[in-house]
Amino acid sequence: MSYKNTIEFAQKLDAKDELRKYKEEFHIPLQKNGKEHIYMCGNSLGLQPKRTKEFLNQELEDWAKFGVEGHFHAQNPWMPYHEFLTDSYAKIVGAKTTEVVAMNTLTVNLHLMMVSFYRPTEKRHKIIIEKDAFPSDIYAVESQITHHGFCPDSSLIKLKPRNGESVIRTEDIQDIIEKEGNEIALIMLGGVNYYTGQVFEFEKITELAHLKGINVGFDLAHAAGNVKLELNKWAVDFAVWCSYKYLNSGPGSVAAAFVHEKHHNDNLPRFAGWWGHNKEDRFKMPDDFTPITTAEGWQLSNPPILSLAAIRASLSIFDEVGMEKLVSKSKELTDYFMFLLDAIESDRIEIITPKERGCQLSIRVKNGNKELFDKITQKGVIADWREPDVIRIAPVPLYNSFTDIFNFYSILKQVL
Ligand SMILES: *Cc1c(COP(=O)(O)O)cnc(C)c1O
């Protein structure tokens, strides 16, 4: 399609957009002048769906009405409440329903998964991660390495782009796997790198790793609800994600995990809690732990229902729309965005996000000049700045329009 950098053209694209009505389903934060912000920060905290309040109220009312009996008698009984999320999550990450579970928070789940999938030995003790992975992930893998008596200096391989490049090449990962594969226990990558927005080649990396007996896990914080995933088909061993970014379930809301079905009967070592115990006799409080033979077997505690209610509200929107349509609009939004940024023709900014991307674009600002970011913020844009030199922009297909993108472009152009 040939694009134009005019507001009329952006409005025309909006008029043709099948998903445009979903913007109405969200609360868009207002500026002091009463106008809506240009919200481009769904990669950090997704907006609140208007229907969330209703879902939360239902549980507050049932708690008032039933007290403890709500576990069985609430309209949506709390005992199996996490199971109400399973179908939707399975669709979002391309899994079987037995392979996903909502529980804990993201970094906690990453640790729980590593308890099962990072079992280092003298010969095989290394982990591969991106050098610019989200800091929490680096802290988590380093602490797992030291917990097992190894040292990050010799056991952690940090992937870097080549000199002068911004993203990591799969062939470089392949090289490391070929050279050091027998010493590598785990590859743990952000499915979509939080900084550059690069989407990794999930299937290829998993396949190469498995040839050498390496486990593969992905942190899908920036991928779940953003890009098309096929975790079961790709044979990924485990994955974890949070629900408050693209999944719009509220600050700090409960996270989730995927464990491939091939591992459900492996008797993998794990940290256990009563909620992972088989459901038939959980309440008989038996002495011995026998795990549920699905991803649910990794649960520890009974989950916070109010948080799960917010996730249910949001997932009901994903059920209506489906990942296919979301991904397709996302691609159109970022294509248009790229066109407009090219049209600015400024050597002060550069897009470092590769073609393999979701809806996030990372704009590198020359000399790490944060002033540019502060100025667009003053003009009503909510985006985020990541040290040393990147503005992350995420036009989210559920609630961002082509007009939003055009308006962002106008502001950026003016400021530059
Ligand atoms: C957002 C994010 C986190 C945050 O972790 P929490 O445990 O939810 O606080 C961790 N890792 C990645 C890659 C993220 O994008």
The ligand as a MOL file (V3000), in Angstrom:
LIG
                    3D

  0  0  0     0  0            999 V3000
M  V30 BEGIN CTAB
M  V30 COUNTS 15 15 0 0 0
M  V30 BEGIN ATOM
M  V30 1 C 8.1190 -6.6480 32.7290 0
M  V30 2 C 9.1640 -7.6710 32.7980 0
M  V30 3 C 9.5190 -8.2750 34.0170 0
M  V30 4 C 8.8850 -7.8370 35.3200 0
M  V30 5 O 8.9110 -8.8500 36.2590 0
M  V30 6 P 7.8450 -8.9590 37.4380 0
M  V30 7 O 8.2260 -10.1830 38.1270 0
M  V30 8 O 6.4790 -8.9830 36.8240 0
M  V30 9 O 7.9770 -7.7280 38.2930 0
M  V30 10 C 10.4820 -9.2660 33.9820 0
M  V30 11 N 11.0760 -9.6530 32.8330 0
M  V30 12 C 10.7520 -9.0910 31.6480 0
M  V30 13 C 11.4120 -9.5370 30.4000 0
M  V30 14 C 9.8070 -8.0730 31.5980 0
M  V30 15 O 9.5120 -7.5080 30.4410 0
M  V30 END ATOM
M  V30 BEGIN BOND
M  V30 1 1 1 2
M  V30 2 1 2 3
M  V30 3 2 2 14
M  V30 4 1 3 4
M  V30 5 2 3 10
M  V30 6 1 4 5
M  V30 7 1 5 6
M  V30 8 2 6 7
M  V30 9 1 6 8
M  V30 10 1 6 9
M  V30 11 1 10 11
M  V30 12 2 11 12
M  V30 13 1 12 13
M  V30 14 1 12 14
M  V30 15 1 14 15
M  V30 END BOND
M  V30 END CTAB
M  END
